[in-house]
Structures are given as structure tokens and as C-alpha cells.
Amino acid sequence: MRRALVLGAVAAVLGVAGLALWLGLAAPIPAPPGFETVKAGWKPSEVYLLDRNGEVIHEQRVDDTRRRLEWVALGDASPALQAAVLASEDRRFFAHRGVDGHAAAAAAVQRLTGRGHRGASTITMQLASFLDPALRRRGGPRSLTQKVGQMRLAWAIEARWSKPQILEAYVNLATYAGELQGVGAASSVLFGKAPHGLASSEAAVLAALLRAPNAAAAEVVKRAERLSRGAGPSRESLDTAAAQALAAPVGAELDLELPESFL
């Protein structure tokens, strides 16, 4: 009996979502900005005065709302970080075209049976909300209209961008903790190193913070363990990485490693 009720409820939810999606398809959808446009629009939160040898002699913060460093190319982010982000946010990233129907169905079942609140937003859907402020949460869950808009923009992004471009934009536009936006600032402030130097334990902690930036150390470690299962980092190394990240003052001076193009 319970199984029948759950299946009926799932069918009803999917039916309502399908109707909303069908109605949403009638509305025009703006083309997403190109990858190169988004990358070119990225501005660090600090400007630097260098001496003739390329050494920083003065730093001036120009954006008090968030902390950013230079845009990080995907190839300059450690493979461990890329793997941890995919494990955390979108395990089927390379298998779908912006919307993961399997994840959406599983999330609906979990919510209706009271067995958790699994998310169904793919990395591309999250990127859509980064690019379009109208799709962002406003103090609570997204409305059905926002979810439909998020799905449609995700499809449009997938039609124009490559998967590596989507993942690169995501790790740069995502907020990891407090005011830290982008993997460059997050790895610098929380671990004192460039993204290419992140160890697997540090990468797992950064990925864990994407879902719960204000979580206690024990919860961050628990999630990092799940993400890195079979990947090698010990519990001790995860404890150390989480303690270091959560103890770091988010407003601390950035540990710079400027790209050659900046010099």
C-alpha cells in the first residue's frame, strides 16, 4: 500500500513538473553568455602594485563583497579537486546534457518517503543560477518557475559550451566559504597554496564546503570521507585539512602566486 502511495505521489510530482516545463518551453529563453565572455568578465577582488622584478609591493582590495583571485584554468586545478567536486555535486556530469533525470527521480522518492533531502541540481544547473540572478534562491527553496528556468538555461549552456568549460566555470564561480569565491581564493586562504597543489584530503574538504560552508568540522570531515571513499586520504589527513580550513580567517591576506600573464 505504501509503495503504491509513494509511486502515485512521485507520478503526481513529475506530472506537475512536466506541465510546468511544457508551459515554460513556450517562453523564449535568452541565449547564455559564451564561455569566453564569462571568463573575460571575471575580475579579481584585489589589484597589485609590482616592482620591476615582478614582486608585489602593495595590495589594494577593490571589491569588499567577495574575495577573488585570477581565473583558474581547469588544467591548473588538481585532478583530485576535479574528482571531488564531481563526486560532491554531479556524479553523472559527463552522462547527461544539463539535467539528470535519474537524480531528479531519486530526489523525489527520498523527499516523499522522508528518507533525506537529496539534491537534483546538476553542475550545469547550478552554473545557470550563477549566470542568471533571477534563478538564485531568495531565502528558501527555488520556486517551480525558477527550477524550470534553471533546467532550460542548463540545456542551452550544454548546447553551446563543452563539458570542460562548464566545469572550469563552475569551480571559479562557486562560493566555498564566507566571501571566498573561486577555487583560487579558496585554496589560497584556506590552505595557503595554489589550486594545482591541493592534496586529495584538501580537495575533499573544499568539495564538502560547497554543500555546507558553515558546517562544523566533524560534519565537514564526515562528508569529505564519503566523497573520497577509495581515493586514498586517511581520516587523520581529512581531520587536519578540515581543521586548517575552518580555522583560516576568511579575510586574511591572500597568499599570491601570480600567473605569468599578470607580470
C-alpha positions in Angstrom: 0.0 0.0 0.0 2.8 2.4 1.0 4.7 1.6 -2.2 1.6 2.4 -4.3 1.1 5.7 -2.5 4.7 6.7 -3.0 4.6 5.8 -6.7 1.4 7.7 -7.1 2.9 10.7 -5.4 6.0 10.6 -7.5 3.9 10.4 -10.6 1.9 13.4 -9.5 5.0 15.4 -8.7 6.6 14.5 -12.1 3.3 15.4 -13.8 3.1 18.8 -12.3 6.8 19.4 -13.1 6.3 18.2 -16.6 3.3 20.5 -17.1 5.4 23.5 -15.8 8.2 22.5 -18.1 5.8 22.3 -21.0 4.4 25.7 -20.3 7.9 27.1 -19.8 9.0 25.9 -23.2 6.6 28.3 -24.7 8.5 31.2 -23.3 11.7 32.4 -25.2 14.9 31.6 -23.4 17.8 34.0 -23.7 21.0 32.5 -25.1 23.6 32.1 -22.3 26.7 34.2 -22.5 29.7 32.5 -24.1 32.4 30.8 -22.0 35.0 33.4 -23.2 32.6 36.2 -22.3 32.1 34.9 -18.7 35.9 34.4 -18.3 36.7 37.8 -19.6 34.2 39.4 -17.2 35.9 37.8 -14.2 37.7 40.5 -12.1 39.9 39.7 -9.1 39.0 41.5 -5.8 42.5 42.8 -5.4 44.8 44.9 -7.5 48.6 44.7 -7.1 51.5 47.1 -7.5 54.6 45.3 -8.6 58.2 46.3 -8.6 60.5 45.9 -11.7 61.2 42.2 -10.7 57.5 41.3 -10.5 57.4 41.3 -6.7 54.2 42.6 -5.0 55.0 45.8 -3.1 51.4 46.9 -2.5 47.9 45.3 -2.5 44.7 47.1 -2.7 41.3 45.5 -2.3 38.7 46.8 -4.7 35.7 44.5 -4.0 34.5 44.2 -0.4 31.7 41.8 -1.2 33.7 38.8 -2.2 37.3 37.5 -2.4 38.6 36.5 -5.8 42.0 35.8 -7.4 42.7 35.3 -11.0 40.6 32.9 -13.1 41.9 29.4 -12.8 42.1 27.2 -15.9 40.8 23.7 -15.4 44.2 22.3 -16.1 45.6 24.3 -13.2 43.2 22.8 -10.7 44.4 19.5 -9.2 42.8 16.3 -10.6 41.9 15.5 -7.0 39.8 18.6 -6.8 38.0 18.0 -10.0 37.2 14.4 -8.9 36.0 15.6 -5.5 33.7 18.3 -7.0 32.1 15.8 -9.4 31.6 13.3 -6.6 30.0 16.0 -4.4 27.9 17.8 -6.9 27.2 15.8 -10.0 28.4 12.1 -10.3 26.7 11.8 -13.8 28.1 15.0 -15.1 29.6 13.5 -18.3 26.5 11.4 -18.9 23.7 14.0 -19.0 23.0 17.1 -21.1 22.3 19.5 -18.3 19.5 17.9 -16.4 19.9 14.5 -14.7 16.5 12.7 -14.8 17.9 9.8 -12.7 18.9 12.2 -9.9 15.6 14.1 -10.1 13.5 10.9 -9.7 15.7 9.7 -6.8 15.4 13.0 -5.1 11.6 13.0 -5.4 11.4 9.5 -3.9 13.6 10.4 -1.0 11.6 13.5 -0.2 8.3 11.7 -0.4 9.4 8.8 1.8 11.1 11.1 4.3 14.5 9.4 3.8 16.5 12.5 3.2 16.7 15.6 1.0 18.9 14.7 -1.8 19.5 17.5 -4.3 18.9 17.0 -8.1 20.6 20.2 -9.4 23.5 19.3 -11.7 26.6 21.3 -12.0 25.2 22.9 -15.2 22.0 23.9 -13.5 24.0 25.5 -10.6 26.1 27.3 -13.2 22.9 28.6 -14.8 21.9 30.2 -11.4 25.4 31.7 -11.2 24.9 33.3 -14.6 21.3 34.4 -14.1 20.5 36.2 -10.8 16.7 35.6 -11.4 17.3 31.9 -10.9 19.0 32.2 -7.5 17.4 31.3 -4.2 15.7 34.1 -2.3 15.9 32.9 1.3 14.3 29.5 0.7 13.9 26.7 -1.9 13.7 27.8 -5.5 10.2 28.1 -6.9 8.9 25.7 -9.6 9.2 28.6 -12.1 12.9 29.1 -11.1 13.6 25.3 -11.4 12.1 25.2 -14.9 14.2 28.3 -15.9 17.3 26.7 -14.4 16.7 23.5 -16.4 16.1 25.3 -19.7 19.2 27.5 -19.3 21.2 24.4 -18.4 20.2 22.8 -21.6 21.1 25.9 -23.5 24.6 26.1 -21.8 25.2 22.4 -22.7 24.3 23.1 -26.3 27.0 25.9 -26.6 29.7 25.0 -24.0 32.0 22.0 -23.7 31.9 19.9 -20.5 35.4 21.1 -19.5 34.3 24.7 -20.0 31.3 24.1 -17.8 33.4 22.5 -15.0 36.0 25.2 -15.3 33.4 28.0 -14.9 31.8 26.2 -12.0 34.9 25.9 -9.9 35.7 29.5 -10.5 32.2 31.0 -9.9 31.2 28.8 -6.9 31.5 30.1 -3.3 33.4 27.8 -1.0 33.3 29.6 2.4 32.2 33.0 3.5 33.3 35.5 0.9 35.7 33.2 -0.9 34.6 32.8 -4.5 36.5 30.7 -6.9 39.0 27.9 -6.2 41.9 30.3 -6.5 40.9 32.3 -3.4 39.6 29.3 -1.5 42.8 27.3 -1.9 45.0 30.3 -1.1 43.2 31.5 2.0 42.2 28.1 3.4 45.3 26.1 2.6 48.0 28.6 1.6 48.6 27.1 -1.8 47.7 27.3 -5.5 44.9 25.0 -6.8 47.3 22.7 -8.6 49.0 21.9 -5.4 45.9 20.7 -3.4 46.3 17.3 -1.8 43.4 14.8 -2.0 42.4 15.5 1.6 42.3 19.3 0.9 40.4 18.8 -2.3 37.8 16.7 -0.5 37.3 19.3 2.2 36.9 22.1 -0.4 34.2 20.0 -2.2 32.5 19.3 1.1 32.3 23.0 1.9 30.4 23.6 -1.4 27.3 22.0 0.2 27.8 23.1 3.8 30.2 26.1 4.1 29.1 26.8 7.7 29.2 23.2 8.9 31.2 22.1 12.0 34.5 20.3 11.4 33.1 16.9 12.3 30.4 17.2 9.6 32.8 18.5 7.0 35.1 15.5 7.7 32.2 13.1 7.5 31.1 14.4 4.1 34.7 14.6 2.9 35.2 10.9 3.8 32.2 10.0 1.7 33.4 12.0 -1.2 36.9 10.5 -1.1 36.0 6.9 -0.4 38.5 4.7 -2.1 40.6 7.8 -3.2 43.3 7.4 -0.5 43.2 10.2 2.1 43.3 9.0 5.7 40.9 10.1 8.3 43.8 11.8 10.0 44.6 13.8 6.9 41.0 14.8 6.5 40.8 15.9 10.1 43.9 18.1 9.6 42.7 19.6 6.4 39.2 20.4 7.8 40.8 22.0 11.0 43.1 24.1 8.9 40.3 25.3 6.5 37.8 26.1 9.3 40.5 27.9 11.4 41.6 30.1 8.5 40.5 33.8 8.8 38.5 34.3 5.6 39.5 37.9 5.4 43.2 37.0 5.7 45.8 38.3 3.2 45.9 36.2 0.1 49.0 34.0 -0.5 49.8 35.0 -4.0 51.1 33.0 -6.9 50.5 35.4 -9.8 50.3 33.9 -13.3 52.9 34.9 -15.9 50.4 36.8 -17.9 49.9 39.1 -14.9 53.6 40.1 -14.7 
